């Protein structure tokens, strides 16, 4: 009976957390609207057609607060239809497994998985096994799993290695389009940002160029520090958490349907890292700041075909709008990760979510 009771308590706790996050505002609900470009319909990375996101949230007992978030670039066989991709490292105090092959070949061939620092190996194992099991991959003998992390050890029993292959596989197989859960979910369950509860956040922008409209989508896993700025307001001067931290890390995933190759995708990733400065990041010694960018444009898929293929590439002089969109969407994704998070207790400590009513008062006074 004890195990049944524990399951009921866990279910109730998860339900309460979901309800709290659903009632907390996103940035735009508070009038925080970075930049001039419009957002996509969902204001999420899933506004890029075909992109899916899945979470596994692991909350057990008093000390397990961790999880997995998976970003799947398209619904086909990713290994057989690789997407162009790139990475940029702002500060390498962290682990982005698989990044060297992405930098060398300019392609991404698996779902992108985010988790905690000590679960990178488990996640890589799970991604490899999932990829090998996909129909059409029966002869595959090399898989470059792309797995990033931040350290959630302040709230989570990270040394307990509680993330399993099954958790990772569940995040991948549950990945869907549509609205994306934000805050203390998935890989953001145990993270902290600017001394407040951090988590998963997302945003998007639409960039009109002639007769074309391109979508930029961003998803972040925030676990870093500095002096928090929201909507241009130096929040840190007035609204302070119980404890401050300058370390931690931030993982950023940028998706676009624009026809840009690995070279310009890396330039998009660079701008995503730059955008953290807008939020008040101090890019500390202990912060692992990584950005991954990919394009879903069908003409740029890399297959096993031996013959030359025709590609559509956006001229270099036309990427400035995409750069601006990445800056704005990354800033807003970080804002959403903080605003949608909820108070979280683990390892004997409680990290509060940024309080909404005092924040509203500050923002109103700033306008």
C-alpha positions in Angstrom: 0.0 0.0 0.0 2.9 2.3 0.7 4.0 2.3 -3.0 0.4 3.1 -4.1 0.3 6.0 -1.6 3.6 7.4 -2.8 2.3 7.2 -6.4 -0.8 9.1 -5.5 1.2 11.7 -3.7 3.6 12.0 -6.7 0.6 12.3 -9.1 -0.9 15.0 -6.9 2.3 16.9 -6.7 2.8 16.8 -10.4 -0.7 18.0 -11.0 -0.3 20.9 -8.6 2.9 21.9 -10.3 1.3 21.8 -13.8 -1.6 23.9 -12.5 0.7 26.5 -11.0 2.8 26.8 -14.1 -0.4 27.1 -16.3 -1.6 30.0 -14.2 1.6 32.0 -14.3 2.1 34.5 -17.1 4.4 34.5 -20.1 6.4 37.6 -20.9 3.8 39.1 -23.3 1.1 38.8 -20.6 3.2 41.4 -18.7 3.8 43.6 -21.7 7.4 42.4 -22.3 7.8 42.2 -26.1 11.4 42.3 -27.2 12.0 43.6 -30.7 9.7 44.6 -33.5 9.2 41.3 -35.4 5.8 39.5 -34.8 5.8 36.1 -33.1 4.5 32.9 -34.6 1.0 31.7 -33.6 2.3 29.8 -30.6 5.3 32.0 -29.8 7.3 28.8 -29.5 10.0 26.8 -31.3 7.3 24.6 -32.6 6.1 27.5 -34.9 8.9 26.2 -37.2 6.9 23.6 -39.1 7.8 20.0 -38.3 9.7 20.8 -35.1 8.5 18.8 -32.0 9.3 19.0 -28.3 8.9 16.4 -25.6 9.6 16.4 -21.9 10.1 13.9 -19.2 9.8 15.5 -15.7 11.2 13.4 -12.8 10.0 14.5 -9.4 10.4 11.8 -6.7 10.6 12.0 -2.9 12.3 15.0 -1.4 15.4 15.2 -3.5 14.9 14.1 -7.1 14.1 17.1 -9.3 15.4 16.6 -12.8 14.3 15.5 -16.3 14.8 15.4 -20.0 13.8 17.7 -22.9 14.0 16.5 -26.5 13.8 18.6 -29.6 13.1 16.7 -32.8 13.8 18.7 -36.0 11.4 16.8 -38.4 9.1 13.8 -38.4 11.1 11.7 -40.9 14.1 9.5 -40.3 16.6 12.1 -39.0 19.6 9.9 -39.6 18.7 9.3 -43.3 17.6 13.0 -43.7 20.1 15.0 -41.7 19.4 18.7 -41.2 22.1 21.3 -41.5 23.3 22.4 -38.1 25.9 24.3 -36.2 27.1 24.9 -32.6 28.6 27.9 -30.9 30.3 27.8 -27.5 30.2 31.0 -25.5 31.9 29.5 -22.5 32.8 25.8 -22.4 32.3 25.0 -18.8 29.9 22.3 -19.7 29.2 19.3 -21.9 27.7 19.4 -25.4 28.3 15.8 -26.5 28.4 15.3 -30.3 29.3 19.0 -31.0 32.6 18.2 -32.7 31.0 16.2 -35.5 28.4 18.8 -36.0 31.1 21.5 -36.3 33.0 19.3 -38.7 30.2 18.1 -41.0 27.6 20.8 -40.5 24.8 18.3 -39.9 22.5 17.0 -37.1 21.4 13.4 -37.4 19.5 12.7 -34.1 17.0 14.4 -31.8 18.7 17.1 -29.6 18.4 16.1 -26.0 18.9 18.3 -22.9 19.3 16.9 -19.4 21.5 17.2 -16.3 25.3 17.1 -16.2 25.8 13.6 -14.9 23.1 12.1 -17.2 24.7 13.0 -20.5 26.2 9.5 -20.9 22.8 7.9 -20.3 21.1 10.2 -22.7 23.7 9.5 -25.4 23.2 5.8 -24.9 19.4 6.2 -25.2 19.6 8.4 -28.3 21.9 5.9 -30.0 19.6 3.0 -29.2 16.5 4.9 -30.4 18.2 5.9 -33.7 19.4 2.3 -34.4 15.9 1.0 -33.8 14.3 3.3 -36.4 13.1 1.6 -39.6 15.7 2.1 -42.4 18.7 2.2 -40.0 19.3 -1.5 -39.8 22.9 -1.1 -41.3 23.9 2.0 -39.3 27.1 1.6 -37.4 27.9 5.1 -36.3 25.5 7.6 -34.6 26.4 11.1 -33.5 24.0 11.7 -30.6 23.7 15.4 -29.7 23.2 15.9 -25.9 23.5 19.1 -23.8 23.2 19.7 -20.1 23.1 22.1 -17.2 23.9 21.2 -13.6 20.7 20.9 -11.4 22.6 19.5 -8.4 21.4 22.4 -6.1 17.9 21.1 -6.1 18.4 17.5 -7.4 20.2 14.5 -6.1 22.3 14.6 -9.2 24.8 12.0 -7.9 21.9 9.5 -7.7 21.9 9.2 -11.5 18.1 9.0 -11.6 17.7 9.7 -15.4 17.3 6.4 -17.2 17.3 5.4 -20.9 13.6 5.0 -20.6 13.2 8.6 -19.5 15.1 9.8 -22.5 13.3 7.6 -24.9 10.0 8.8 -23.4 10.9 12.4 -24.1 11.7 11.7 -27.7 8.7 9.5 -28.4 6.3 12.0 -26.7 7.6 15.0 -28.7 4.8 16.8 -30.3 4.1 20.1 -32.2 1.8 22.7 -30.7 2.2 24.6 -27.4 5.4 23.8 -25.4 5.3 23.4 -21.6 7.6 25.9 -19.9 9.1 26.5 -16.5 10.1 23.7 -14.1 9.5 20.9 -16.6 11.7 18.4 -18.4 15.4 19.4 -18.3 14.4 22.6 -16.5 12.8 20.8 -13.5 15.8 21.5 -11.1 17.5 24.5 -12.7 18.1 28.0 -11.1 18.6 31.3 -13.0 19.7 34.6 -11.4 18.9 33.1 -8.0 15.3 32.5 -9.0 13.7 29.2 -10.3 14.8 28.8 -13.9 13.6 26.2 -16.4 12.5 25.7 -20.0 11.4 28.7 -22.1 10.6 29.2 -25.7 9.7 32.0 -28.2 9.5 32.6 -31.9 9.7 35.4 -34.6 8.5 35.8 -38.1 10.8 37.5 -40.6 9.4 38.9 -43.8 11.8 39.1 -46.7 10.2 40.0 -50.1 7.5 37.4 -50.8 8.9 35.0 -48.2 8.3 34.8 -44.5 10.8 32.8 -42.4 10.3 31.5 -38.9 12.9 31.6 -36.1 12.2 29.5 -33.0 14.2 29.3 -29.8 14.1 27.0 -26.8 16.3 27.5 -23.7 17.3 25.6 -20.6 18.2 28.3 -18.1 20.5 27.6 -15.2 22.8 30.6 -15.2 23.4 33.9 -13.2 24.2 37.5 -13.4 22.1 40.6 -12.8 18.6 40.0 -14.0 17.1 42.4 -16.6 13.5 41.9 -17.8 11.9 44.1 -20.4 14.9 46.5 -20.2 14.2 46.9 -16.5 17.2 46.2 -14.1 15.1 43.9 -11.8 18.2 43.0 -9.8 18.3 46.5 -8.2 15.0 46.1 -6.5 13.7 42.6 -6.6 16.2 40.1 -5.2 16.0 36.4 -4.5 16.9 34.8 -1.2 20.3 33.8 -2.7 22.2 34.9 -5.7 24.4 32.8 -8.0 26.6 33.7 -10.8 27.5 30.2 -12.0 25.4 27.6 -13.8 24.8 27.2 -17.5 22.4 27.9 -20.4 21.6 25.7 -23.3 20.0 27.3 -26.3 18.4 25.6 -29.4 17.6 27.7 -32.4 15.4 26.3 -35.2 14.5 28.0 -38.5 12.8 27.1 -41.8 15.0 29.6 -43.6 17.3 28.1 -46.2 20.6 28.8 -44.4 23.6 26.4 -44.4 25.9 25.4 -41.5 28.0 28.6 -41.9 25.2 31.0 -41.4 23.5 28.7 -38.8 26.7 29.1 -36.7 26.2 32.8 -37.0 22.7 32.5 -35.8 24.0 30.4 -32.8 26.5 33.2 -32.0 23.7 35.7 -31.8 21.7 33.5 -29.4 24.7 33.5 -27.0 25.0 37.3 -27.5 21.3 37.6 -26.5 22.0 36.4 -23.0 23.7 39.7 -22.3 20.3 41.4 -22.7 19.0 39.3 -19.8 21.9 40.3 -17.5 24.2 37.3 -17.9 27.7 37.8 -16.6 29.0 34.8 -18.5 30.9 33.6 -15.4 33.7 31.2 -15.3 31.4 28.4 -14.2 28.7 29.0 -16.8 28.5 26.7 -19.8 26.9 28.7 -22.5 26.1 26.7 -25.6 23.9 27.3 -28.7 22.7 24.8 -31.3 21.1 25.9 -34.5 19.5 24.0 -37.3 17.4 24.5 -40.5 14.4 22.4 -41.5 14.5 23.6 -45.1 13.9 20.5 -47.3 16.4 21.4 -50.0 19.2 21.3 -47.4 18.6 17.8 -46.1 21.7 15.6 -46.3 20.9 12.1 -47.5 23.0 9.1 -48.7 22.5 10.2 -52.4 25.9 10.2 -54.2 24.9 12.6 -57.0 25.1 16.4 -56.7 21.9 17.9 -55.3 20.3 21.3 -55.9 20.1 23.5 -52.8 18.4 26.8 -52.0 20.5 29.1 -50.0 19.6 32.5 -48.6 22.1 35.2 -49.7 24.5 36.2 -47.0 23.3 39.8 -47.2 19.8 38.6 -46.3 20.5 37.1 -42.9 20.5 40.3 -40.8 16.8 40.0 -40.1 17.3 36.4 -38.9 20.1 37.6 -36.6 17.8 40.2 -35.1 15.0 37.7 -34.7 17.3 35.3 -32.8 18.3 38.0 -30.4 14.7 38.9 -29.6 13.4 35.3 -29.4 16.2 34.2 -27.2 15.7 37.1 -24.8 12.0 36.3 -24.6 12.5 32.6 -24.2 14.7 33.3 -21.2 12.0 35.6 -19.8 9.4 32.8 -20.2 11.6 30.2 -18.5 11.6 32.4 -15.4 8.1 33.6 -15.5 6.5 30.1 -16.0 8.7 28.5 -13.3 7.3 27.6 -9.9 8.7 27.4 -6.4 10.7 24.2 -6.1 12.0 22.4 -3.1 14.8 19.8 -3.2 17.9 18.8 -1.3 16.5 20.6 1.7 16.3 24.0 0.1 13.5 26.0 -1.7 14.2 28.2 -4.7 11.4 30.6 -5.3 9.9 31.6 -8.7 10.2 35.3 -9.4 7.1 36.8 -7.7 4.6 38.2 -10.3 2.8 41.0 -8.5 5.9 42.8 -7.3 7.4 42.3 -10.8 4.2 43.8 -12.4 4.6 46.9 -10.2 8.2 47.4 -11.2 7.5 47.0 -14.9 4.6 49.5 -14.6 6.8 52.0 -12.9 9.5 51.5 -15.6 7.2 52.3 -18.5 
